[in-house]
Amino acid sequence: MTNKEVIRAMYREFFNGHDVEAAKKYVREDYVQHNPGVGQGRQALMDGFRQKFIDEPTFHLEIQKIIEEDDLVAVYLKNVDPEGKTKCRVVDIYRMQDGLLAEHWDVLQPC
């Protein structure tokens, strides 16, 4: 899989499919998280989103654009409600290592 394909699969299965176990296929165990609201490591990502999916059962992200350079991938996306209305805009930046998400930064813009 290319880095972009890994990212698309992660968003499809993990974020939109609410399958937290999918992180085991796409995220390094020692995943570095720069968002202070999520703990360090793959397990912390899984635990945090397991609860988020319970709290927000309609959580959904629409990828608008993916830009890749070397080992960095930037994803511009929208968090949308069930009617398709934009709740916020997000830019996620990932450092990839050996075909897996290794590090993450993000910027959120509320609507």
C-alpha positions in Angstrom: 0.0 0.0 0.0 1.1 3.5 -0.7 1.1 6.0 2.2 -2.1 7.6 0.7 -3.8 4.2 0.5 -2.9 3.6 4.2 -4.4 6.9 5.2 -7.5 6.3 3.2 -7.9 2.8 4.7 -7.4 4.2 8.2 -10.1 6.9 7.8 -12.5 4.4 6.1 -12.1 1.6 8.7 -11.1 3.3 11.9 -12.6 6.8 11.9 -15.7 6.2 9.8 -16.2 2.5 10.4 -15.6 3.0 14.1 -13.4 -0.1 14.1 -10.8 0.8 16.7 -9.1 -2.6 16.1 -8.2 -1.4 12.6 -5.5 0.8 14.2 -3.4 -2.4 14.7 -3.1 -2.6 10.9 -2.2 1.0 10.2 -0.6 2.6 13.3 2.7 1.9 15.0 2.6 0.7 18.6 4.9 3.6 19.6 2.7 6.2 17.8 3.7 9.8 18.8 0.7 12.0 19.4 1.0 15.8 19.4 -2.7 16.5 20.2 -2.9 17.0 24.0 -6.4 15.5 24.1 -5.1 12.1 23.1 -2.5 10.0 24.9 0.7 8.5 23.5 0.9 5.2 21.6 -1.5 3.2 19.5 -3.4 1.8 22.5 -4.2 5.4 23.8 -5.5 6.3 20.3 -7.7 3.2 20.3 -9.0 3.8 23.8 -9.7 7.5 23.2 -11.6 6.9 20.0 -13.5 3.9 21.4 -15.0 6.3 23.9 -15.5 9.0 21.2 -17.5 6.6 19.0 -19.7 5.8 22.0 -20.2 9.5 22.8 -20.7 10.4 19.1 -22.1 7.4 17.2 -22.6 9.5 14.0 -18.9 10.7 14.0 -17.8 10.9 10.3 -14.9 12.5 8.5 -14.9 13.4 4.8 -11.4 13.6 3.2 -11.2 16.6 0.9 -7.5 16.4 -0.1 -4.4 14.4 0.7 -0.9 15.8 0.0 2.2 13.7 0.4 5.9 14.7 0.5 8.6 12.2 1.5 7.4 10.6 4.7 4.8 13.3 5.6 1.1 13.1 4.6 -1.3 16.0 5.2 -5.0 15.3 5.1 -7.6 18.1 4.8 -11.0 16.9 5.9 -14.4 17.9 7.3 -16.2 16.4 10.2 -19.8 16.2 9.1 -23.1 15.4 10.7 -25.6 12.8 9.3 -27.1 15.4 7.1 -23.7 16.3 5.6 -23.4 19.6 7.3 -19.9 20.6 8.2 -19.2 20.6 12.0 -15.6 21.5 11.7 -12.6 21.4 9.4 -9.4 19.6 10.2 -5.9 19.2 8.9 -4.1 16.1 10.1 -0.4 15.7 9.4 1.2 12.3 9.7 4.7 11.1 9.6 4.8 7.6 8.1 7.3 4.9 8.9 7.5 1.5 7.3 4.0 2.0 5.9 2.4 2.8 9.2 1.3 6.0 10.9 4.1 6.9 13.2 3.4 10.5 14.4 0.5 12.9 14.2 -0.2 16.7 14.4 -3.5 18.4 13.8 -5.2 21.8 13.4 -9.0 22.2 13.9 -11.2 25.0 12.7 -14.7 25.0 14.2 -17.6 26.0 11.9 
